[in-house]
Amino acid sequence: MNPRKKILLVDDDEAVVSYLVVKLARYYELISTTRPLEAVALAAREQPDLILCDIDMPGMSGGDLAAALTERPETAFIPVLYLTSLVSPEEAQDLDGEVGGRPGVSKRAPLAELLQRIDELTRPA
């Protein structure tokens, strides 16, 4: 039996984190934080298979977080999937699933779409 993928969820909105933990916990091992400034150290310690990250956060944006992760050898290989309310599900599709130059999905996308994107990014090459 394959171990469950480990996902680090980073969003400054506690309601979003709580909702996603409920929705995703049956599929993945989840680690979450509402403090983006702590996310790099948390990623280095936990070594998740993927980081699901909001873009618009105080203190450290998703873009800043992704850049900080790529600067560290122990986290540079971890894929980042933006989860954002800045685009609608239709806009995300129009952008070929890319938001800010990285894979992204709208917070309003159906759960099945989010699960599919996570699967695509965590599938062995």
C-alpha positions in Angstrom: 0.0 0.0 0.0 1.4 3.4 -1.0 1.7 6.0 1.7 -0.6 9.0 1.4 0.9 12.1 -0.1 1.9 14.8 2.3 0.5 18.3 1.5 1.5 21.5 3.2 -1.4 24.0 3.1 -0.5 27.7 3.5 -3.3 30.3 3.7 -3.6 33.2 6.0 -7.4 32.7 6.2 -8.2 30.2 9.0 -11.6 29.5 7.6 -10.1 28.4 4.2 -7.5 26.2 6.0 -10.2 24.6 8.1 -12.4 24.0 5.1 -9.6 22.5 3.0 -8.4 20.3 5.9 -11.9 18.8 6.1 -12.1 18.3 2.3 -8.6 17.0 1.7 -7.8 15.0 4.9 -9.4 11.8 3.5 -7.0 11.9 0.6 -3.8 13.3 1.9 -1.7 13.7 5.0 -2.0 17.4 5.7 0.2 20.0 7.5 -1.2 23.5 7.6 -0.2 27.0 8.6 -1.9 30.4 8.5 1.5 32.0 8.9 3.3 32.3 5.6 6.5 33.5 7.2 6.8 30.1 8.9 6.1 28.0 5.8 9.6 27.7 4.4 11.0 26.3 7.7 7.9 24.0 8.0 8.5 22.8 4.4 12.2 22.1 5.1 11.3 20.1 8.3 8.2 18.2 6.9 9.3 17.6 3.3 5.8 17.6 1.8 5.1 16.2 -1.6 3.4 19.5 -2.6 2.7 22.9 -1.2 -0.8 24.3 -1.7 -0.4 28.0 -1.3 -2.6 31.1 -1.4 -1.1 34.0 -3.4 -2.4 37.1 -1.6 -1.1 36.9 2.0 0.2 39.5 4.4 3.9 39.5 5.3 4.9 37.1 2.5 3.0 36.6 -0.7 2.7 33.2 -2.4 5.2 34.4 -5.0 7.7 35.4 -2.3 7.2 32.0 -0.6 7.7 30.1 -3.8 10.9 32.1 -4.5 12.2 31.5 -1.0 11.5 27.8 -1.4 13.5 27.6 -4.6 16.5 29.2 -3.0 16.9 26.4 -0.5 18.3 23.0 -1.8 16.1 21.1 0.7 12.9 22.7 -0.6 13.7 23.7 -4.2 12.2 20.4 -5.6 8.8 20.7 -3.9 6.1 21.6 -6.3 3.9 24.6 -5.4 0.3 24.8 -6.5 -1.3 28.2 -6.1 -4.8 28.2 -4.7 -6.2 31.6 -5.2 -9.4 33.7 -5.3 -7.7 36.2 -7.6 -9.0 34.2 -10.6 -12.2 32.4 -11.3 -12.2 28.7 -12.4 -12.8 29.9 -16.0 -10.0 32.3 -15.9 -7.6 29.7 -14.5 -8.6 27.4 -17.4 -8.1 30.3 -19.9 -4.6 30.6 -18.4 -3.9 26.9 -19.0 -3.9 26.3 -15.3 -1.0 28.8 -14.7 -1.3 31.7 -12.3 1.7 34.0 -11.9 3.9 31.6 -13.8 3.1 28.6 -11.6 0.4 25.9 -11.6 -2.7 27.4 -10.0 -6.3 26.7 -9.3 -9.2 28.9 -8.3 -10.5 28.6 -4.7 -13.9 28.4 -6.3 -12.9 25.4 -8.5 -14.7 22.1 -7.8 -12.9 19.7 -5.4 -12.4 17.2 -8.2 -10.4 19.8 -10.1 -8.2 20.5 -7.1 -7.6 16.8 -6.5 -6.7 16.4 -10.2 -4.2 19.2 -10.1 -2.6 17.8 -6.9 -2.4 14.4 -8.5 -0.8 15.8 -11.7 1.9 17.6 -9.7 2.7 14.8 -7.3 2.7 11.9 -9.8 6.2 10.4 -10.3 7.9 11.5 -13.5 
